[in-house]
Amino acid sequence: MIHIGPNRFSVRLALRMKAAIDAGAGHLAVFLLNLVRRLDPDRSADFAGRLMRRIGPLMPEHRTGRANLAAAYPEKTPDEIETILRGVWDNLGRTGVEFAHLDRLWDYDLTRQRMGRIEDSDQDLDRILRLRDSGRPALVFAAHLANWELSALAATALGLDVAVLYRAPNLGDVAAAVNRIRSRGMGTLIPTGPDAVIKVAAALEHGTPVALLVDQHFTQGIEVEFFGRRCKVNPMIARLARNFECPIHGTRVIRRPGHRFRVTFSEPITPTRARDGRIDIAGTMQAITNVVEGWVREHPEQWLWLHRRWR
């Protein structure tokens, strides 16, 4: 007979309990996604926004957001910072509910521009179509602004085959449900992981643009300046641009009144180059970060201030 010591038994019991809790949480999250999908997207988004305005300030992330905003905007009063934070919670609540309705939110039609939920401009549309028709690879960066998921839908809806690098949820059931929702209109999905770089490189080699988020902390990253403070970013996009010599565009979503959104798409940014002519990684990541900072300054209440951007 094999004797199991108390420590080993405790570890096994804890692992089993964690697995059971994770499974329960996963089933609950999938149930809620399916439930929200049955509701009216506008009314449920309004309700979620109001709810998060009330309960968000009670959460520990609110203190993180307050500290971030105080550091980024030292000239703002406490009341002004709290006003921005209430907007942040409102946007987060709306985004969470809207995720279940992503395929229904996208009602853009080239034949009747700016008549649905989605707004654009002739310049933004022309840039996307030029990239689509070029057949060349490109890199597209985005940030956690408004409902950031809509940018990928915009590309696919306009016929631009794009590969999207994303972070899958840790819970298996949730990851599967999220993947089903995203796959309805987001092109090729590449989850982050050990082989993500290989898959991204393969997409670029086939002429497929690759989109990724660039505004979160990355422990093994390089330092840039964001709102006058040093932080770390993932340099993947600049390294890929150097290896493939492809253009780098920026895209963002702006939340507008009346449950509307505007999607923008920039001209290629000018990367920083070293003396040998190759793209400089640190300088290019700073240029990208400068663009993101400009976006955030325009609509600070629509950015995700609740994570520890500076560490």
Number of C-alpha atoms within 10 A of each C-alpha: 3 4 6 9 8 9 9 10 12 12 11 12 12 12 12 12 12 12 13 12 12 16 16 13 15 21 16 14 16 17 14 14 20 14 11 19 18 12 14 10 21 16 13 18 24 16 16 22 24 19 15 20 20 13 12 20 17 11 9 10 15 21 14 16 23 19 16 20 22 16 15 15 15 11 9 13 11 13 9 13 21 17 12 21 27 21 21 28 28 24 26 27 22 26 21 16 24 22 23 23 21 20 17 11 20 17 12 18 13 10 7 8 13 17 12 15 16 23 18 15 13 8 12 15 18 12 16 21 14 12 16 21 10 10 14 16 22 24 23 23 20 23 25 20 25 25 23 22 20 23 20 24 22 22 22 18 17 15 13 22 19 26 24 21 20 15 14 16 15 10 16 14 19 21 16 15 19 17 16 11 17 21 14 12 18 24 19 17 18 21 16 13 11 8 10 14 15 9 17 19 16 12 19 21 13 11 17 22 27 25 27 21 19 21 22 17 17 15 12 10 13 17 18 20 17 18 17 10 13 14 20 20 23 19 19 15 22 25 17 21 22 19 12 15 14 18 19 25 22 21 23 23 24 21 19 13 8 8 16 14 22 18 19 20 24 16 14 15 14 13 22 17 15 11 7 7 9 14 21 18 21 18 16 24 25 21 17 23 20 16 15 22 17 12 19 19 14 10 16 20 22 26 24 22 23 20 13 15 20 14 9
